[in-house]
Amino acid sequence: MAKVIPIESIRRSPRAALFEGGEDVDASIFIVATDRGEGPDLHVHPYPEVFVVEAGVARFTVGDEQIVVEAGNVVVVPAETPHGFKGESEEKLRVVSFHPSPEVVQTDL
């Protein structure tokens, strides 16, 4: 049977919600909505991470590279690569990130 999880029930802050698959699925998802200049600081994961930029513009730092990514694009960050992003425009930034793990494993830098 399908499981329906209201985003509000997994909200971690006014800006972020986190679904961790646990025993149900080997996947976790962050849903983030931030303003200009806001977003996660540099961190790493032992697995690759996939980002979908749904709205706004993000400035991603991936390793030594900085890239500006507009809505309608997907970003793939390799495992063990330092990364983070910040909102780059006045429009609210909405990003969904996929972690191929039943729980998020993250080391902040």
N, C-alpha and C positions, 0 to 999 in steps of 0.2 A: 504494500500500500504506500502511496506517496505521502511524504511528510511536507507540510507547509509550515514555514517558519517566518513569522512577521519580522521584518527588519528591525522594528522598534524593540523587539525582544532580545536582539543581539547587539544593540547599540552600546558602544564603549564610551562615547563622548558625543557632544553635539555635532562633531565633524566626521565620526567614523563608526562603522559597524563591522563586526567580525563574525563570520561563520566558520567554525572548525568542524570538519567532517567526523572526527572521532571514530567511533566504531561503524558509522554508517557509510562513509566514503573516504577514499584516500585523496581528499582535496579540501582546501580551505580558501575562503574568499574574503578580502577586505573591500569595503565600499567606503570611499572617502569623498567628502565635499569640502573644499577649502577655498579661502579667499587668496588674493594676490599676496605672495611672499610666505604663505603657509604651506606646510606639507611635512612629510617625514624626513628626518635628518639621515645622514649616511648610516647604513647598516648592511649586513650580509646575511645570506641564507645558504644552507648546505645543498640547495636545489635551485634550479632556475625559477624565475618569477615572470609571469606574463601580465602586462598592464593593458587595459583598454581605456583610452582617453575618450570619455563620452561627451564632455562639454568643457569649454574653455581651452586654455593653453597652459601647458606644463613645461617647466625647465627641468629636465632630468640630468642628474649627474650619474654617470655610469663609468666606474673606474676613473680614468683621467679625462674622460670626454664629457662635454656638456652639450645636450641637444634640446632644441625647442620642438615640442610636439603639440600639434593642434588636435582638436576633437576629430574623431573619425579614424584614428590610427591606433595600432597595437605596437607595444614595445616589449621586446624579450630581453631579459637580463640574465646572463649566464650564472650558474651556481658560483658561490664564493666571490662574487664581484661586488665591491662596495657600490652602493647606489642609494638614491633618494630623489625626491622631486619637490618642487614648489610651484604654486600658482604663478603664472606669468602675465596674466591679463586681468582687466577689471571684471570680466565675467567669472562667475563661480566655476571653479575647476571641479569636475566630477570624474573620478577614476575608480575603476574596479580592477583589483589585482587577484590573480589566481596563483595559488601555492599548491604544487602537487604533493601534498602531505596532509595527513589527517589532523595535524596541528601545526600552527605557525612556529617555526624554529628560527629565531632571529638573534643576532648579536649586534647590538648598537655600537657604533664606533665613536 
